Amino acid sequence: MANPKIAGTSPIRVELEAGKKYAYCTCGESDNQPFCNGAHKGTEFVPKVFIAEETKTVGMCTCKQTANPGFCDGSHKAL
């Protein structure tokens, strides 16, 4: 399996809206971090699509090393 590009070394704060669908970039190539813009096409990567369960501000991962895809777990601190 290919390794994703590290798009950043700190999370991006995002206000998620309850019931709204989001597509998190897993390849690291999107110009619209932390969300997918289709840059993964032609690779083995696919976006992590999810629906926000509640309206809240979250830290979304940009290093792409998180154990909880989409959400920062502090993995960037080890880079």
N, C-alpha and C positions, 0 to 999 in steps of 0.2 A: 504494500500500500504506500502511496506517495505521502509525503509530509506536506501539510498546508503551509502557505506563506504566513509568516508572522506579520500581521497587518499593523500591530501596535503593541506597546508594552504596558498599557494601562487600560482599564475598562472605560467604556463610553456610557455615560448615564443617559437612559432613555425612559421616557414616560410611556408605558404600555397602557393600552385602552382595553378594558374588559370586553371580551367577545370578538375582538379584532384579530385577524390572521396576520402573522408575520413570517418572513422567510429569512432566517439567520444564515449569513455567509459562513460556510465551513472551509472554503478553499483559501481564503485570505486575499484573493485577487480583486474583490469588488471595490469600486471607487465610492461605494455608498455604505461603508462600514458603519455599523455591524451587520447591515442587511445585504441580501443577495441582489446583484444586478445582472446575473446571467454569465458572469465572467468564467464560471466553472465549465461551461459548455466545452465538450471535447476532452474532459478529464474524468477521473473516477469520482470526483466530488459531487455531492448533491446538497442543496440547502436543507437546513433543519427547519421544517415548517411547524408552527405551533399557533395555538389560539390562546391569547392571554386570558387567564382565569379571573383576574381582577385588575382594576385600574391602579397602577402603582409605578413608582420610579425604581428602576433596577440598573445594576451595573452589568453591561453586556460585554462579553469577552472579545478582545481583539487579537490576543496572542494565539488563539486557536489551540491552546494546550489544555484547556479546561476539561475536567472529568464530567462536567454537566453542560454539554454543548449549548451555547447561547449565553450562558450566564457565568460571570466571573467567579472563580473559586480561589483566586490568589495565585494561580499557577505562573503568572507573569513574573512573580517575585523571584523565581528560580532561573529565569533566563539570563 
